[in-house]
């Protein structure tokens, strides 16, 4: 048995497809496609420009951050050196005080050694 409903659907699809191809290949459609493509290219150019600006800014930020970390490391090293010098100075003062305290001691108070 022939199903005329299915044959009708296939025929309608064929006609719409043929009409669609005709419409898409018309001069007005080509003009519309050209405008849409031109707009897409302008958008692409704008995105690429913004991307380049962002990359440049990111590079600048990265370099500034590296420089900042190097400066901090140098400052920390300088602080450690100053702390070490202060510790040495304090140790020298204490040893100098101990030596001078030993020289100022009363010789009579010192225990006598049997010879």
Protein Blocks (a to p, Z undefined) as FASTA:
>chain_A
ZZfklmmmmmmmmmmmmmmmmmmmpmklmmmmmmmmmmmmmmmmmmmmmmmmmmmmmmmm
mmmmmmmmmmmmmmmmmmmmmmmmmmmmmmmmmmmmmmmmmmmpcfklpccddZZ
